[in-house]
Amino acid sequence: MENCEDLKKRVRELEIELEDLKSLTDAKSKLLSAHIKELNYVYDTLNEKFIELKVRNEKIKSIEEELVRANKLSTIGELAGSIAHEIKNPLITIEGFAKRIQNTKDSEAIARYSKIIEKEAGRLSEVLSKLLNFSRMDEPKYESVTINDIIHDTVLFMEHHLTRFKNVRLNIIKAEDLPFVKVDRIHIQQILVNLIMNAAQAMPQGGEIKITTGKEGDYVFVSITDNGIGIKREIIDKIFEPFFTTKEKGEGTGLGLSLCKRLIEANEGKIEVESEEGKGSTFRVLIPAYIG
């Protein structure tokens, strides 16, 4: 009888233990379900925030691209006087010799005047072609060129334009027999135009902008040196950041140097700066030499 009672007692204990386990399992299941529900809510919330941030990032990127375009167009606008001058001179020559042709019956003179008109028309076409190329916004187009040729084309835009600044002059020193570089020519021109204009603006009382080309190790370089106001030591590490500018409000977007950095890095090069406040700055653009 005792064994039977003990057995019944043990069965009841097991039944109670089983009920406790079921209750514990139910509680854990409910808790797990609640956690899963909470995690799903957190996941959905994070996913919404991620999508929202992605949209905002795309908007920021779009705005930045628009500002970069605006910076390029602003540069072109500042060069408009220079371009007008470059266009005006051949047009005057063409007009003058066209009138001479109308007023002469000398066949040799007509042939000579026609050649001059053809030459000036070619010069005009070259200037317009370079301006259109400079303003393009499409993907990089790499070609094998010399840095000295790029300097020549850039000065075509800049030399007359710099006359709007007080007593600013160019001093160009080109090294001979430099190796070719494989770059987007227009990218490098855009970089140089920005740097030359910055150098001119840094010399309100006038001075010399020295443009030097050369080779250093595996790189071909072009350096642009001014003897202007220089850059403060505490901000020199910030000058390539987007929207950072030391110019007065309305005088600059703060995108010029950041654009230069992006463009030179897209061409596998780099840009360096040395400056001393009150004495001037030197920007060096380094591009890998191309061995084709």
Stockholm file with secondary structure:
# STOCKHOLM 1.0

chainA/1-292         MENCEDLKKRVRELEIELEDLKSLTDAKSKLLSAHIKELNYVYDTLNEKFIELKVRNEKIKSIEEELVRANKLSTIGELAGSIAHEIKNPLITIEGFAKRIQNTKDSEAIARYSKIIEKEAGRLSEVLSKLLNFSRMDEPKYESVTINDIIHDTVLFMEHHLTRFKNVRLNIIKAEDLPFVKVDRIHIQQILVNLIMNAAQAMPQGGEIKITTGKEGDYVFVSITDNGIGIKREIIDKIFEPFFTTKEKGEGTGLGLSLCKRLIEANEGKIEVESEEGKGSTFRVLIPAYIG
#=GR chainA/1-292 SS CHHHHHHHHHHHHHHHHHHHHHHHHHHHHHHHHHHHHHHHHHHHHHHHHHHHHHHHHHHHHHHHHHHHHHHHHHHHHHTHHHHHHHHHHHHHHHHHHHHHHHTCCCHHHHHHHHHHHHHHHHHHHHHHHHHHHHHCCSSCCEEEECHHHHHHHHHHHHHHHGGGSTTEEEEEECCSSCCCEEEEHHHHHHHHHHHHHHHHHTCTTCEEEEEEEEEETTEEEEEEEECSSCCCGGGGGGTTSTTCCCSCTTSCCSCHHHHHHHHHHHTTCEEEEEEETTTEEEEEEEEEBCCC
#=GC SS_cons         CHHHHHHHHHHHHHHHHHHHHHHHHHHHHHHHHHHHHHHHHHHHHHHHHHHHHHHHHHHHHHHHHHHHHHHHHHHHHHTHHHHHHHHHHHHHHHHHHHHHHHTCCCHHHHHHHHHHHHHHHHHHHHHHHHHHHHHCCSSCCEEEECHHHHHHHHHHHHHHHGGGSTTEEEEEECCSSCCCEEEEHHHHHHHHHHHHHHHHHTCTTCEEEEEEEEEETTEEEEEEEECSSCCCGGGGGGTTSTTCCCSCTTSCCSCHHHHHHHHHHHTTCEEEEEEETTTEEEEEEEEEBCCC
//
